[in-house]
């Protein structure tokens, strides 16, 4: 765990996949063709707290959905890359735009499409119910499942590693 804390301390950007990470992976499509997703409120709160500490958050997802756009707007997340069937170019654009090195980034994924970025970042994270191959390539696995608190686990891990978690807790007293 000491290695994980050292990695977390260096993080300036956390990148999340959506389906299977910020959601449980279910894709619900209504009769009207509209797509619906369920997000966990504590995940969103953790993401807002992490941003408050100065860590940026980005989304790279293979699907395109208006609900993702709305959810990220509500969380103040502007670095949103949807429709990324191949995710690596979006990651490289983020590095260039934010002037970051790969080791200053964490990536949270659950499936094989996430491996190209996970293999390059300073802190590769798999959600608890991720594919076995993805877990094998992760530095850390969340205690919670995707869409069930995994993003909050990640945010708290980063804040703990950077010494900002206790300050965020105390803000709520």
C-alpha positions as a printed Julia matrix, in Angstrom:
173×3 Matrix{Float64}:
   0.0     0.0     0.0
   3.0     2.31    0.52
   3.72    2.15   -3.23
   0.1     3.1    -3.94
   0.28    6.09   -1.58
   3.47    7.28   -3.3
   1.79    6.94   -6.69
  -1.35    8.74   -5.45
   0.71   11.64   -4.14
   1.91   12.44   -7.7
  -1.56   12.54   -9.31
  -2.77   15.76  -10.92
  -5.44   14.2   -13.17
  -7.82   11.28  -12.62
  -9.44    9.86  -15.76
 -12.57    7.76  -15.43
 -14.22    5.42  -17.9
 -18.04    5.55  -17.62
 -19.8     2.24  -18.29
 -18.76   -0.25  -15.62
 -16.83    2.39  -13.63
 -19.15    5.33  -12.95
 -22.12    3.04  -13.62
 -22.68   -0.64  -12.95
 -22.27   -1.3   -16.66
 -25.98   -1.59  -17.42
 -27.12    0.25  -20.51
 -30.84    0.94  -20.43
 -32.44    2.07  -23.67
 -36.04    3.28  -23.6
 -38.7     2.78  -26.28
 -37.83    6.24  -27.56
 -34.19    5.18  -28.1
 -33.01    7.38  -25.23
 -30.19    5.91  -23.14
 -30.39    5.88  -19.35
 -27.65    5.3   -16.78
 -27.6     5.27  -12.99
 -24.8     7.12  -11.2
 -24.01    6.83   -7.48
 -24.42   10.11   -5.59
 -21.41    9.45   -3.32
 -19.22    8.95   -6.39
 -20.26   12.39   -7.61
 -19.63   13.96   -4.23
 -16.17   12.4    -4.08
 -15.36   13.72   -7.54
 -16.4    17.24   -6.51
 -14.27   17.0    -3.35
 -11.26   15.82   -5.33
 -11.65   18.73   -7.76
 -11.85   21.09   -4.79
  -8.36   19.92   -3.76
  -7.0    20.92   -7.17
  -6.93   17.54   -8.89
  -8.47   17.6   -12.38
 -10.95   14.98  -13.54
 -11.53   13.78  -17.09
 -13.83   11.26  -18.71
 -12.88    9.03  -21.62
 -15.66    6.72  -22.75
 -16.29    4.62  -25.82
 -20.01    5.41  -25.97
 -21.75    8.71  -26.58
 -24.66    9.61  -24.35
 -26.45   12.83  -23.45
 -26.9    11.57  -19.91
 -23.1    11.49  -19.48
 -22.88   15.04  -20.77
 -25.55   16.18  -18.29
 -24.0    14.34  -15.34
 -20.52   15.7   -16.0
 -21.85   19.25  -16.4
 -23.56   18.93  -13.02
 -20.22   17.89  -11.49
 -18.25   20.69  -13.17
 -16.22   18.23  -15.26
 -15.36   19.8   -18.62
 -12.75   17.33  -19.87
 -15.19   14.86  -21.42
 -14.24   12.65  -24.38
 -17.17   10.56  -25.6
 -17.32    8.18  -28.56
 -13.68    7.16  -28.11
 -13.61    3.62  -29.53
  -9.82    3.89  -29.26
  -9.05    5.8   -26.08
  -5.32    6.45  -26.33
  -5.54    9.56  -28.59
  -7.83   11.28  -26.07
  -5.33   10.49  -23.31
  -2.46   11.92  -25.36
  -4.51   15.06  -26.03
  -5.15   15.46  -22.31
  -1.43   15.19  -21.56
  -0.64   17.85  -24.14
  -3.49   20.19  -23.15
  -2.8    19.99  -19.41
   1.0    19.77  -19.82
   1.2    16.6   -17.72
   3.42   13.54  -17.72
   1.75   10.1   -17.75
   2.97    9.4   -14.2
   0.91   12.38  -12.98
  -2.28   10.65  -14.17
  -4.51    7.96  -12.74
  -6.91    5.98  -14.88
  -9.9     3.97  -13.66
 -11.19    1.23  -15.93
 -12.99   -2.08  -16.03
 -12.5    -3.69  -19.45
  -9.89   -4.42  -22.11
 -10.45   -1.12  -23.97
  -8.97    0.61  -20.91
  -5.66   -1.28  -20.95
  -3.89    1.01  -23.45
  -4.15    3.92  -21.02
  -3.78    1.87  -17.84
  -0.42    0.6   -19.07
   0.89    4.17  -19.38
  -0.31    6.04  -16.29
   1.31    6.46  -12.91
  -1.65    4.89  -11.11
  -3.77    2.29  -12.94
  -6.95    1.4   -11.08
  -9.51   -1.33  -11.74
 -12.94   -1.38  -10.16
 -13.67   -4.36   -7.92
 -15.83   -6.11  -10.53
 -13.53   -5.39  -13.5
 -12.49   -8.06  -15.98
  -9.77  -10.35  -14.6
  -7.24   -9.24  -17.24
  -7.78   -5.59  -16.28
  -7.35   -6.38  -12.58
  -4.07   -8.13  -13.4
  -2.74   -4.9   -14.95
  -3.94   -2.57  -12.19
  -1.79   -1.08   -9.45
  -4.87   -0.93   -7.19
  -8.36   -2.45   -7.17
 -11.23   -0.54   -5.57
 -13.1    -2.15   -2.67
 -16.41   -1.15   -4.3
 -17.93   -2.22   -7.6
 -18.35    0.06  -10.59
 -21.3     2.41  -10.12
 -21.5     1.4    -6.47
 -18.92    3.68   -4.86
 -15.76    2.79   -6.81
 -15.18    6.39   -7.93
 -15.5     7.57   -4.33
 -12.92    4.95   -3.31
 -10.54    6.39   -5.91
 -11.11    9.99   -4.86
 -10.5     9.17   -1.21
  -7.36    7.18   -2.08
  -5.92   10.16   -3.99
  -6.86   12.64   -1.25
  -5.38   10.37    1.42
  -2.15   10.06   -0.56
  -1.96   13.83   -0.99
  -2.81   14.65    2.6
  -6.07   16.45    1.77
  -8.65   13.89    2.9
  -8.88   15.0     6.54
  -9.35   18.64    5.49
 -12.23   17.62    3.23
 -13.84   15.61    6.03
 -13.49   18.51    8.47
 -15.18   20.88    6.0
 -18.39   18.95    6.7
 -18.49   19.54   10.46
